Amino acid sequence: MPHESTQLPATRIWANQKQNRELTRLRDWLLPLLMNGQVRVA
């Protein structure tokens, strides 16, 4: 079992990787809409 001091950084790394995947997915979905004018930023 990992030592408690190594669990927090590992948990943060996992959470950051998950957030990066979600943000990448959103970017890949939204960018084409922005580029062809289907979505406007106000």
C-alpha positions in Angstrom: 0.0 0.0 0.0 1.4 3.4 -1.0 2.5 5.7 1.8 0.0 8.5 2.6 2.4 11.2 1.5 2.5 9.7 -2.1 -1.3 9.3 -2.4 -2.1 13.0 -2.6 0.2 13.8 -5.5 -0.9 10.6 -7.3 -4.5 11.6 -6.8 -3.8 15.1 -8.1 -2.0 13.7 -11.1 -5.0 11.5 -11.9 -7.5 14.3 -11.5 -5.4 16.6 -13.7 -5.1 14.0 -16.4 -8.9 13.5 -16.3 -9.5 17.2 -16.5 -7.0 17.5 -19.4 -8.9 14.8 -21.3 -12.2 16.6 -20.7 -10.9 19.9 -21.8 -9.3 18.4 -24.9 -12.6 16.8 -25.8 -14.4 20.2 -25.4 -11.8 22.0 -27.4 -12.0 19.5 -30.2 -15.8 19.9 -30.3 -16.0 23.7 -29.9 -13.1 24.9 -32.0 -14.6 23.8 -35.4 -17.9 25.5 -34.5 -16.1 28.7 -33.7 -13.9 28.6 -36.8 -16.9 28.2 -39.2 -19.1 30.8 -37.4 -21.7 28.4 -36.0 -20.9 29.7 -32.5 -20.1 33.3 -31.5 -18.4 34.4 -28.3 -20.0 37.5 -26.8 
